[in-house]
């Protein structure tokens, strides 16, 4: 679990603290998601897509806690674990999908039109 931030040197929460809206930006920064998002889509499209999807997952998770669909006692440590698992899985899935659609080097499609 992250223990420091660039701005203050300390996180405003401990790993066992319950998930709160004001903690989420710190979690995103510590996971590196904020940095990827700020760099922009053009700099690293696949990384940006993974970061954006993970950010959306984290905020949706918080909304589900508010709605009572997820246990309110969920800790920041549990949220970070879930977010890291999702982030890694999303990146792996992107790589796998890109390999499915990859055009082989010896393909006639490499030169452009095939007709």
N, CA and C atoms as an extended XYZ file, in Angstrom:
345
Properties=species:S:1:pos:R:3:atomname:S:1:resname:S:1:resid:I:1 pbc="F F F"
N         0.848       -1.178        0.000 N   UNK     1
C         0.000        0.000        0.000 CA  UNK     1
C         0.887        1.231        0.000 C   UNK     1
N         0.580        2.221       -0.822 N   UNK     2
C         1.393        3.427       -0.859 CA  UNK     2
C         1.362        4.154        0.485 C   UNK     2
N         2.467        4.783        0.811 N   UNK     3
C         2.524        5.524        2.075 CA  UNK     3
C         2.902        6.982        1.890 C   UNK     3
N         3.279        7.376        0.684 N   UNK     4
C         3.705        8.763        0.470 CA  UNK     4
C         3.143        9.316       -0.836 C   UNK     4
N         3.042       10.639       -0.904 N   UNK     5
C         2.671       11.313       -2.137 CA  UNK     5
C         3.697       12.394       -2.424 C   UNK     5
N         3.733       12.843       -3.651 N   UNK     6
C         4.660       13.907       -4.031 CA  UNK     6
C         4.318       15.218       -3.347 C   UNK     6
N         3.006       15.495       -3.204 N   UNK     7
C         2.585       16.795       -2.682 CA  UNK     7
C         2.891       16.968       -1.201 C   UNK     7
N         2.501       15.999       -0.379 N   UNK     8
C         2.601       16.164        1.069 CA  UNK     8
C         3.607       15.236        1.719 C   UNK     8
N         4.054       14.239        1.017 N   UNK     9
C         4.961       13.271        1.596 CA  UNK     9
C         4.240       12.142        2.325 C   UNK     9
N         2.998       12.362        2.721 N   UNK    10
C         2.204       11.352        3.419 CA  UNK    10
C         0.821       11.253        2.794 C   UNK    10
N         0.282       10.063        2.779 N   UNK    11
C        -1.089        9.878        2.315 CA  UNK    11
C        -2.045       10.232        3.446 C   UNK    11
N        -3.227       10.718        3.102 N   UNK    12
C        -4.183       11.087        4.147 CA  UNK    12
C        -4.935        9.883        4.721 C   UNK    12
N        -4.533        8.678        4.335 N   UNK    13
C        -5.224        7.484        4.815 CA  UNK    13
C        -4.224        6.378        5.099 C   UNK    13
N        -4.687        5.411        5.855 N   UNK    14
C        -3.920        4.208        6.142 CA  UNK    14
C        -4.567        3.053        5.379 C   UNK    14
N        -3.825        1.975        5.133 N   UNK    15
C        -4.382        0.868        4.351 CA  UNK    15
C        -5.701        0.316        4.890 C   UNK    15
N        -5.884        0.318        6.200 N   UNK    16
C        -7.091       -0.247        6.786 CA  UNK    16
C        -8.265        0.737        6.842 C   UNK    16
N        -8.067        1.985        6.416 N   UNK    17
C        -9.157        2.967        6.395 CA  UNK    17
C       -10.203        2.574        5.357 C   UNK    17
N       -11.455        2.893        5.660 N   UNK    18
C       -12.536        2.652        4.699 CA  UNK    18
C       -12.377        3.563        3.483 C   UNK    18
N       -12.895        3.112        2.361 N   UNK    19
C       -12.833        3.873        1.124 CA  UNK    19
C       -13.647        5.165        1.279 C   UNK    19
N       -13.023        6.289        0.929 N   UNK    20
C       -13.699        7.589        0.938 CA  UNK    20
C       -13.369        8.309       -0.363 C   UNK    20
N       -14.297        9.114       -0.817 N   UNK    21
C       -14.124        9.830       -2.079 CA  UNK    21
C       -12.858       10.677       -2.084 C   UNK    21
N       -12.564       11.350       -0.997 N   UNK    22
C       -11.405       12.240       -0.967 CA  UNK    22
C       -10.069       11.484       -1.035 C   UNK    22
N       -10.087       10.175       -0.796 N   UNK    23
C        -8.855        9.385       -0.879 CA  UNK    23
C        -8.544        8.917       -2.309 C   UNK    23
N        -9.549        8.880       -3.152 N   UNK    24
C        -9.375        8.285       -4.477 CA  UNK    24
C        -8.324        8.978       -5.340 C   UNK    24
N        -8.259       10.322       -5.385 N   UNK    25
C        -7.199       10.948       -6.188 CA  UNK    25
C        -5.791       10.570       -5.724 C   UNK    25
N        -5.607       10.376       -4.421 N   UNK    26
C        -4.301        9.969       -3.906 CA  UNK    26
C        -3.963        8.552       -4.353 C   UNK    26
N        -4.951        7.669       -4.330 N   UNK    27
C        -4.747        6.299       -4.786 CA  UNK    27
C        -4.381        6.285       -6.271 C   UNK    27
N        -5.092        7.073       -7.070 N   UNK    28
C        -4.804        7.133       -8.509 CA  UNK    28
C        -3.391        7.637       -8.770 C   UNK    28
N        -2.947        8.636       -8.016 N   UNK    29
C        -1.598        9.173       -8.190 CA  UNK    29
C        -0.560        8.131       -7.784 C   UNK    29
N        -0.788        7.453       -6.676 N   UNK    30
C         0.168        6.461       -6.197 CA  UNK    30
C         0.280        5.258       -7.128 C   UNK    30
N        -0.807        4.907       -7.784 N   UNK    31
C        -0.785        3.780       -8.729 CA  UNK    31
C        -0.165        4.181      -10.065 C   UNK    31
N         0.095        5.468      -10.276 N   UNK    32
C         0.656        5.945      -11.533 CA  UNK    32
C        -0.392        6.256      -12.583 C   UNK    32
N        -1.649        6.118      -12.244 N   UNK    33
C        -2.733        6.329      -13.201 CA  UNK    33
C        -2.846        7.797      -13.580 C   UNK    33
N        -2.721        8.674      -12.611 N   UNK    34
C        -2.819       10.111      -12.887 CA  UNK    34
C        -1.738       10.551      -13.860 C   UNK    34
N        -0.536       10.063      -13.672 N   UNK    35
C         0.580       10.434      -14.549 CA  UNK    35
C         0.322        9.996      -15.995 C   UNK    35
N        -0.167        8.790      -16.167 N   UNK    36
C        -0.480        8.277      -17.512 CA  UNK    36
C        -1.599        9.100      -18.138 C   UNK    36
N        -2.632        9.392      -17.357 N   UNK    37
C        -3.762       10.170      -17.874 CA  UNK    37
C        -3.319       11.575      -18.284 C   UNK    37
N        -2.461       12.192      -17.479 N   UNK    38
C        -1.990       13.541      -17.791 CA  UNK    38
C        -1.096       13.561      -19.028 C   UNK    38
N        -0.353       12.479      -19.263 N   UNK    39
C         0.505       12.398      -20.446 CA  UNK    39
C        -0.331       12.385      -21.725 C   UNK    39
N        -1.520       11.828      -21.641 N   UNK    40
C        -2.425       11.852      -22.779 CA  UNK    40
C        -2.418       10.584      -23.600 C   UNK    40
N        -3.476       10.436      -24.358 N   UNK    41
C        -3.695        9.261      -25.200 CA  UNK    41
C        -2.624        9.119      -26.266 C   UNK    41
N        -2.226       10.225      -26.886 N   UNK    42
C        -1.279       10.158      -28.004 CA  UNK    42
C         0.101        9.664      -27.581 C   UNK    42
N         0.485        9.936      -26.353 N   UNK    43
C         1.808        9.528      -25.889 CA  UNK    43
C         1.901        8.008      -25.725 C   UNK    43
N         0.880        7.387      -25.156 N   UNK    44
C         0.879        5.940      -24.942 CA  UNK    44
C        -0.566        5.447      -24.938 C   UNK    44
N        -1.125        5.196      -26.129 N   UNK    45
C        -2.547        4.851      -26.215 CA  UNK    45
C        -2.975        3.660      -25.362 C   UNK    45
N        -2.244        2.564      -25.401 N   UNK    46
C        -2.659        1.387      -24.632 CA  UNK    46
C        -2.573        1.649      -23.132 C   UNK    46
N        -1.515        2.313      -22.684 N   UNK    47
C        -1.384        2.639      -21.256 CA  UNK    47
C        -2.496        3.584      -20.829 C   UNK    47
N        -2.828        4.546      -21.688 N   UNK    48
C        -3.896        5.494      -21.356 CA  UNK    48
C        -5.233        4.767      -21.235 C   UNK    48
N        -5.516        3.864      -22.162 N   UNK    49
C        -6.776        3.109      -22.106 CA  UNK    49
C        -6.868        2.289      -20.815 C   UNK    49
N        -5.774        1.647      -20.429 N   UNK    50
C        -5.756        0.868      -19.181 CA  UNK    50
C        -5.961        1.766      -17.974 C   UNK    50
N        -5.261        2.903      -17.959 N   UNK    51
C        -5.374        3.840      -16.843 CA  UNK    51
C        -6.783        4.414      -16.751 C   UNK    51
N        -7.343        4.779      -17.878 N   UNK    52
C        -8.688        5.358      -17.893 CA  UNK    52
C        -9.728        4.339      -17.416 C   UNK    52
N        -9.614        3.113      -17.881 N   UNK    53
C       -10.553        2.068      -17.461 CA  UNK    53
C       -10.417        1.793      -15.966 C   UNK    53
N        -9.198        1.804      -15.454 N   UNK    54
C        -8.977        1.566      -14.027 CA  UNK    54
C        -9.526        2.716      -13.199 C   UNK    54
N        -9.326        3.941      -13.661 N   UNK    55
C        -9.881        5.105      -12.958 CA  UNK    55
C       -11.402        4.991      -12.905 C   UNK    55
N       -12.005        4.645      -14.017 N   UNK    56
C       -13.463        4.474      -14.050 CA  UNK    56
C       -13.915        3.366      -13.093 C   UNK    56
N       -13.175        2.264      -13.056 N   UNK    57
C       -13.501        1.164      -12.149 CA  UNK    57
C       -13.464        1.638      -10.689 C   UNK    57
N       -12.439        2.387      -10.321 N   UNK    58
C       -12.297        2.867       -8.940 CA  UNK    58
C       -13.463        3.760       -8.554 C   UNK    58
N       -13.812        4.696       -9.418 N   UNK    59
C       -14.926        5.596       -9.096 CA  UNK    59
C       -16.271        4.862       -9.122 C   UNK    59
N       -16.430        3.891      -10.007 N   UNK    60
C       -17.658        3.096      -10.022 CA  UNK    60
C       -17.757        2.257       -8.753 C   UNK    60
N       -16.643        1.731       -8.303 N   UNK    61
C       -16.603        0.963       -7.074 CA  UNK    61
C       -17.063        1.830       -5.908 C   UNK    61
N       -16.576        3.071       -5.868 N   UNK    62
C       -16.991        3.997       -4.805 CA  UNK    62
C       -18.499        4.259       -4.883 C   UNK    62
N       -19.003        4.496       -6.083 N   UNK    63
C       -20.446        4.733       -6.249 CA  UNK    63
C       -21.257        3.523       -5.799 C   UNK    63
N       -20.757        2.329       -6.056 N   UNK    64
C       -21.448        1.118       -5.631 CA  UNK    64
C       -21.459        0.989       -4.105 C   UNK    64
N       -20.411        1.456       -3.448 N   UNK    65
C       -20.394        1.476       -1.982 CA  UNK    65
C       -21.483        2.414       -1.478 C   UNK    65
N       -21.580        3.604       -2.083 N   UNK    66
C       -22.583        4.590       -1.674 CA  UNK    66
C       -23.999        4.019       -1.861 C   UNK    66
N       -24.211        3.304       -2.957 N   UNK    67
C       -25.531        2.726       -3.243 CA  UNK    67
C       -25.834        1.519       -2.360 C   UNK    67
N       -24.835        1.024       -1.646 N   UNK    68
C       -25.034       -0.142       -0.799 CA  UNK    68
C       -24.866       -1.461       -1.529 C   UNK    68
N       -24.387       -1.422       -2.753 N   UNK    69
C       -24.204       -2.643       -3.533 CA  UNK    69
C       -22.919       -3.369       -3.161 C   UNK    69
N       -21.990       -2.646       -2.540 N   UNK    70
C       -20.734       -3.209       -2.058 CA  UNK    70
C       -20.613       -2.844       -0.589 C   UNK    70
N       -20.034       -3.717        0.193 N   UNK    71
C       -19.908       -3.518        1.637 CA  UNK    71
C       -19.173       -2.210        1.946 C   UNK    71
N       -19.776       -1.401        2.804 N   UNK    72
C       -19.218       -0.092        3.147 CA  UNK    72
C       -17.905       -0.200        3.923 C   UNK    72
N       -17.622       -1.349        4.512 N   UNK    73
C       -16.393       -1.523        5.281 CA  UNK    73
C       -15.179       -1.826        4.401 C   UNK    73
N       -15.332       -1.784        3.105 N   UNK    74
C       -14.223       -2.038        2.193 CA  UNK    74
C       -13.092       -1.062        2.490 C   UNK    74
N       -11.869       -1.592        2.582 N   UNK    75
C       -10.721       -0.757        2.933 CA  UNK    75
C        -9.995       -0.252        1.692 C   UNK    75
N        -9.172        0.741        1.894 N   UNK    76
C        -8.359        1.279        0.803 CA  UNK    76
C        -7.406        0.214        0.287 C   UNK    76
N        -6.898       -0.630        1.163 N   UNK    77
C        -6.015       -1.715        0.751 CA  UNK    77
C        -6.738       -2.689       -0.172 C   UNK    77
N        -7.977       -3.021        0.162 N   UNK    78
C        -8.771       -3.917       -0.683 CA  UNK    78
C        -9.066       -3.280       -2.035 C   UNK    78
N        -9.375       -1.995       -2.026 N   UNK    79
C        -9.641       -1.290       -3.282 CA  UNK    79
C        -8.398       -1.241       -4.152 C   UNK    79
N        -7.253       -0.972       -3.536 N   UNK    80
C        -6.020       -0.929       -4.316 CA  UNK    80
C        -5.714       -2.297       -4.925 C   UNK    80
N        -5.912       -3.359       -4.155 N   UNK    81
C        -5.683       -4.703       -4.679 CA  UNK    81
C        -6.574       -5.010       -5.868 C   UNK    81
N        -7.840       -4.671       -5.744 N   UNK    82
C        -8.781       -4.864       -6.844 CA  UNK    82
C        -8.372       -4.039       -8.064 C   UNK    82
N        -8.025       -2.780       -7.842 N   UNK    83
C        -7.650       -1.891       -8.950 CA  UNK    83
C        -6.378       -2.383       -9.637 C   UNK    83
N        -5.394       -2.840       -8.877 N   UNK    84
C        -4.153       -3.350       -9.471 CA  UNK    84
C        -4.411       -4.608      -10.305 C   UNK    84
N        -5.263       -5.495       -9.782 N   UNK    85
C        -5.600       -6.712      -10.522 CA  UNK    85
C        -6.305       -6.350      -11.834 C   UNK    85
N        -7.249       -5.414      -11.786 N   UNK    86
C        -7.970       -4.988      -12.982 CA  UNK    86
C        -7.020       -4.340      -13.982 C   UNK    86
N        -6.157       -3.438      -13.495 N   UNK    87
C        -5.211       -2.705      -14.341 CA  UNK    87
C        -4.298       -3.676      -15.091 C   UNK    87
N        -3.744       -4.641      -14.360 N   UNK    88
C        -2.858       -5.628      -14.974 CA  UNK    88
C        -3.624       -6.485      -15.973 C   UNK    88
N        -4.807       -6.929      -15.585 N   UNK    89
C        -5.623       -7.751      -16.482 CA  UNK    89
C        -6.005       -7.023      -17.753 C   UNK    89
N        -6.319       -5.749      -17.623 N   UNK    90
C        -6.690       -4.948      -18.782 CA  UNK    90
C        -5.512       -4.833      -19.747 C   UNK    90
N        -4.315       -4.600      -19.213 N   UNK    91
C        -3.128       -4.491      -20.074 CA  UNK    91
C        -2.829       -5.816      -20.777 C   UNK    91
N        -2.965       -6.923      -20.065 N   UNK    92
C        -2.737       -8.239      -20.666 CA  UNK    92
C        -3.757       -8.491      -21.773 C   UNK    92
N        -5.013       -8.165      -21.505 N   UNK    93
C        -6.066       -8.369      -22.515 CA  UNK    93
C        -5.792       -7.526      -23.757 C   UNK    93
N        -5.362       -6.279      -23.563 N   UNK    94
C        -5.034       -5.432      -24.720 CA  UNK    94
C        -3.931       -6.053      -25.550 C   UNK    94
N        -2.905       -6.557      -24.894 N   UNK    95
C        -1.791       -7.177      -25.612 CA  UNK    95
C        -2.279       -8.401      -26.380 C   UNK    95
N        -3.068       -9.243      -25.715 N   UNK    96
C        -3.580      -10.446      -26.372 CA  UNK    96
C        -4.426      -10.102      -27.591 C   UNK    96
N        -5.285       -9.113      -27.455 N   UNK    97
C        -6.139       -8.698      -28.574 CA  UNK    97
C        -5.299       -8.130      -29.713 C   UNK    97
N        -4.291       -7.341      -29.381 N   UNK    98
C        -3.450       -6.765      -30.439 CA  UNK    98
C        -2.698       -7.859      -31.180 C   UNK    98
N        -2.354       -8.956      -30.489 N   UNK    99
C        -1.674      -10.066      -31.155 CA  UNK    99
C        -2.618      -10.808      -32.097 C   UNK    99
N        -3.888      -10.883      -31.749 N   UNK   100
C        -4.873      -11.543      -32.607 CA  UNK   100
C        -5.001      -10.793      -33.932 C   UNK   100
N        -4.994       -9.474      -33.852 N   UNK   101
C        -5.196       -8.663      -35.054 CA  UNK   101
C        -3.884       -8.229      -35.717 C   UNK   101
N        -2.767       -8.702      -35.229 N   UNK   102
C        -1.470       -8.342      -35.789 CA  UNK   102
C        -1.316       -8.950      -37.185 C   UNK   102
N        -0.866       -8.147      -38.107 N   UNK   103
C        -0.653       -8.613      -39.478 CA  UNK   103
C         0.743       -9.234      -39.565 C   UNK   103
N         0.835      -10.491      -39.981 N   UNK   104
C         2.149      -11.144      -40.077 CA  UNK   104
C         3.070      -10.389      -41.038 C   UNK   104
N         4.359      -10.462      -40.767 N   UNK   105
C         5.361       -9.762      -41.575 CA  UNK   105
C         5.324      -10.190      -43.041 C   UNK   105
N         5.067      -11.443      -43.312 N   UNK   106
C         5.087      -11.939      -44.696 CA  UNK   106
C         3.728      -11.832      -45.386 C   UNK   106
N         2.788      -11.142      -44.779 N   UNK   107
C         1.446      -11.027      -45.339 CA  UNK   107
C         1.403      -10.014      -46.484 C   UNK   107
N         0.542      -10.296      -47.459 N   UNK   108
C         0.370       -9.341      -48.555 CA  UNK   108
C        -0.323       -8.068      -48.059 C   UNK   108
N        -0.958       -8.113      -46.902 N   UNK   109
C        -1.594       -6.915      -46.344 CA  UNK   109
C        -0.577       -5.862      -45.923 C   UNK   109
N         0.647       -6.266      -45.657 N   UNK   110
C         1.687       -5.299      -45.257 CA  UNK   110
C         1.915       -4.257      -46.345 C   UNK   110
N         1.743       -4.645      -47.582 N   UNK   111
C         1.981       -3.722      -48.685 CA  UNK   111
C         0.801       -2.833      -49.001 C   UNK   111
N        -0.303       -3.051      -48.368 N   UNK   112
C        -1.485       -2.234      -48.622 CA  UNK   112
C        -2.626       -3.096      -49.120 C   UNK   112
N        -3.070       -2.806      -50.337 N   UNK   113
C        -4.230       -3.518      -50.885 CA  UNK   113
C        -3.871       -4.928      -51.320 C   UNK   113
N        -4.852       -5.810      -51.193 N   UNK   114
C        -4.639       -7.186      -51.623 CA  UNK   114
C        -5.462       -7.517      -52.866 C   UNK   114
N        -6.216       -6.581      -53.369 N   UNK   115
C        -7.035       -6.858      -54.564 CA  UNK   115
C        -6.503       -6.135      -55.761 C   UNK   115
